[in-house]
């Protein structure tokens, strides 16, 4: 197990060092000036990219190997800064009794004009109805940023219930201001407790395209394939979209639509291997800033349907509340909680102990230096 005492101390020092000046003044001092737009996170109109929020399957690299997200933190939050430190905690429980808890710390350090070094420590616990496991991930790599995108490579070492070496390739290319292509590839454990206990790993390839059709409509297309060491193969493709209904200084309303289809080639008794998994959803999201507190709230509600194999579709409504808080000019905290109600349709689902209550919680802290 990783010793996180040093990580907590490091985060504490960063918080103390970057306390806003007005927080250190006397109580009778003049109040701080009204924050400017540069001190606030932008309303995340197109924040639900293929590799982050919309896709229900685990397509993107794990926290600590996702160099694309680290690079975007610098660009979106505080472009004048060159170094990033991120802390993450996530907890997820789905209708198939699959439980995942993850905690980690990642950093991006500027080396030269366009070259960065990266490092991360991550601990993840996974369980289902039959198996319980954990692993630690230590990663280090290099990231090169250029005008049109990024290229990154990391070396990943896994310990715990699986002992293996892996790697992750991250790349993105912006053809223009409205079109971005992303490619991820690498070697990692297959994300299931039974697979990890049997040392099953995968070589994965993921391709995504994000296109702003016009000022209102953004589409995400994605395809990924994983070749597993036990001879199995997993494929997934997705189609997601965001349509801006209304966008003012006070709030932004968006219509969301999601579709994904995943499948395994072979059955395995060690982990869940549906021959097909389909997911459809239609939703609404409202983002509204609180300028006086440098804060943005987001509320999303979706009506979804999901099925495995040839089961009837089951109703899966969900809701999520998300907070983005600027602590100071170079610190940001994001917290999100989502809850879904899985509606059982068949006796088989009852016999499989499908759970009606599904939830996830994520907490992320970023500091740019």
N, C-alpha and C positions, 0 to 999 in steps of 0.2 A: 504493500500500500504506500501511496505517496504521503510524505509529510507536508501538510499544508500550512504549518505554523509560519514558515518563512514567507509563503505567498501572502498570508493575511497581514504580516508585518509590513511587507512591501507595499501592499495596497493602502495600508494605514498611513505610511509615510507620504505616499502620493497625495492622499486626501488632505493631510495637514499642510503640505507644501503649497497646495493650490486652493486654499480657502480664499474666497473672494474678499477683496479689501474692505468692502462695506460691512462684512460680517465681523471684522475685528475692531470696528469703531465703537465708541461709547453709545449707550442707548439713546442719548439726546442728540446724536449727530443727525445731519440732514439725510433724508432717505435717498437711496440710490436713484440715479436717473432712469427714466423709462427705457427698457432694453430696446436696442435697435434690431433690425431684421437679421444682421450678421450674428447676433448673439443667440438667435433662436434656430432650432432645427426647422428645416423646410417642411411644409405639409407633405407627407409621403404619398403623393397622388399615384405614383407608379412603383410603390415599394414592394409589391408582391411579385417578385421575380420568380422565374421557374426554379431557381436553385435555392430559394430561401423559404418561402412561406406557403405557396400554393400546392405543391405536389405532396400527396399523402404518403408517398414512398420515400425511402432513404436514398435519394439520388446524389445529393451533394456530398463532398468530403466531410468528414467529421470535424467538429470544432478542434482547432489546432492545426489542421491541414488545409483549411479553406483560406488560402492566401488571397483569393479574389475578394472576399469580404473584408479582410484586413486592409487591402489597398483601397477599397471603396470608403472605408472609415476615414482615411486621411483626406480623400477627395471631397467627400460630402460634408464632413463635420468641421474641419479646420485645415484648409489646404496649405496654409503657411507653415504648419508644423510638419515634421519629418518622421517622428517616431510615435508608435502606438502601443499601448498596453491595454489588453482586454481581459476581463474576467467573466466567466459564464457559469450559470447553474441552470439545469433543466430537469424537469420531472414529468414523465408522461405515462399514462395508463389507458390502454385502449380496450375496445369491446371484446378482443380475443384473449383477454387476461395477460397481455404482454406489458411488462412494466420496465421502464428505463429511467435511470437516474445518472446524470452526468455533471461533473464539475471540472473546471479547467482554467488555465491561465495561458494567454498567448501574447507574443510581442512582435513588433516589426521595428527594426532599427535601420536608420539611414546610413549607408556606407559611402556611396559616391553620388553623383548627380542623379542617376536613374537606378542605382542598384541598392537593394535592401537585403538584410539578413532577417530570418524569421526563426522563432523557437516557441515551443509550447509544451505544457504538461497537462494531461487529461486523465481523469479516472472515470470509468463508466461501469455501472452495475446493470445487469439485464436478468429478467426472470420471466417465466411463463408458468403454465399449470404443472409442468413436469420438471423443468430445469431452472437452476439459479447459478449465475456466473458473474465474473467481473474481469476487467482488464485495465491496465495502465498504458498510456500512449505517451511516448517521448518523441518529439519531432524537431527537426532543424532543417533549414533550407535557405534558398535564395530567391529573390523576386526582382524582376526587371520591369520597370515601367517605361512606356514610351507614349507618344502622343495619341496613338490609336487604341492602346490597351495595355495588357500585362502578359508576362510569361513567368511562371513560377514552378519550382521543383523542390520538393521536400523529401527527406529521408525519415521514415517512420518506424519506430521500434516498439513492439507490443510485448508486454509482460503480464503475468497473472495466470489466468486459466488457459491462455494461449501465448506461446512464445514464438514470435516470428518477426521478420523484417519486411517492411513494405515501403511504398513510395506513392507520392501523389503529384500529378502534373496539373497545374491550373493555367488556363490561358483565356484571354478575351480579346476581341477585336471590334472596334467601332467603325463601321463603314462610313457612317455619317452621324449626325446628331440624333437620328431617329432609329437607327438599326445597330444592334449589337449581337455578336456571335460569341458563344462561350463553349469551351471544351475542357472537360475534366477526364482524367484517366489515372489509373494506379492499381496498386495491390493492397488489400486490406482484409481483415476477418469478415466473414459473412455475418450480417447483423442479426443473429438469432442465438439464444442461449445454447440450444442443442448443437448448433453448428460450431460454435466456439469451443464447446467441450470436446468435440470430435476433431478439432483443429482444421475446420473447413475454412478456406480462404477464397478470395475471388479476385480476378482481374476485371476491372470495370472500365467502361467507356461511356461518357455522357456528353451529349451535344444539345445545346439550347440556343434558340434564336428569339430575341426580343425585338419587336417592331412597333414603333409608334405610328399607327396608320394615319392619324390626324391629331389635332389638339385634344380630342376627347377619347379616342380609342387606342388602347395598347394591347397587343397580343403576344403571348409566349408559347412557343412550340418547343417540345422537348422529347428526346429519345435517349434511352440508356440500355445497355446490355452488360450482363455480368456472367463471366464464365467461371464456374465454381470448381474447386479442386476435387470434389467428389464426382465430377462428371455431369452435374446438373447445369442448367443455364436459366438465367432470369432475364426477362425483357420487360420494358415499360415505355410507353409513350403517353404524352400528355398534351393538352391544349387548354390554355387559361387565358382569360381576358379581363380587362378593366375598362369600363366605360364611364367617363365623368358625366354625371347628371347635372351638377351645379357646383361651381367653385368660386367662393368669395373670400374676402379677407377674414371672415368670421368662421367659415366652415367649408368643407368639401364633401360632397356626396358622390358615391361611386357605385355602379352596378358591377358585380363580379360574377363570372361564370367559369366553372372548372370541369374538366373531364380527364380521366386517366384510365389506362388499361394496362394491367400487368399480368405476367404469366410465367410459370415454371414449366420446363420441359418434362421433368420426371418427379415422381413422388418420393419423398424422404420421410421416414418415421422420426427423424431427429428434429425437424423444424417444419413450420407451416409452409406447404407448397401447393397453393391453389393453381389449377390449370389455367384459370383466368380470374382476375379480380377487376371489377368495373366500379367506377365512382363518378357520379354526376352531382353537380351542385350549382345552385343559383343563389346569390346573396347581395346584400346591401351593406355599405360601409360609410360611416361618417367620421371625418377627422376634424377636430376643432382645436385651435390654439388658445391658450390662456397667456396672453402676452406679458401681463404683469408678473407672472410666476415662471416665465420661460418654459412653458409646458405645452405638450400636445397630447390630447386624448384621441383614441380611435376605438370605435365600437363597430364590430362586424357581426352580422347575423346571416347564416346560410341555411338553406333547405337542401339537403343532400340525400342521395340514395346510393346504396352500396350492395354488392353481392359477390360471393365466391362461387366459382364453378357454375353450375346450372341452378343454384338456389333462386327463389324469387327475390326481387329487389326488396331491401329493407330500408325503411325511412330513417335518416340520420340528420336531424336538425342540430345546429350548433350555434354557439355565440361566443364572442371573444371581446375582451376589453384590454386595451393596450395603452400604456403610459410611456411617453418619451419626455424625460426631464433633463434640461441643461442645468448642471450643478454650478458650473462656472464657465468661463470662456472656452476651456479646453477639457471639460469633463461632462460626460453624458451617461445617464442611467435609463435603461429600458426595462420595463416589466410587463409581462403579458400573461393573462390567464384565459383559458378557453374551456368550454364545457359542452359536451354533446350527449344526446339521448339516443341510444340505439334501440330501435323498435324490433323486437323479435317477431319473426313471421312464421317460422316452421318449428315442428317438434325437434328437428335435427339441431336447430340453433339452441333450443333449450337444453338438449342433451349435451351439447358442446360447452355448456356453461357460458354462453355469450353474455356479457355484462351490459346492462342498460346504461350505466353511468361511465362516461369517458371524460378524462380531463387531462390538461397539460398546463404546466407553469414554466415560465422561462424568465430569468433575470440576467441582464447583461450590463456591464459597466465598462466604459471606454474612456481612456485619457490619452490626449495627444500632447507630445512634449517637443 
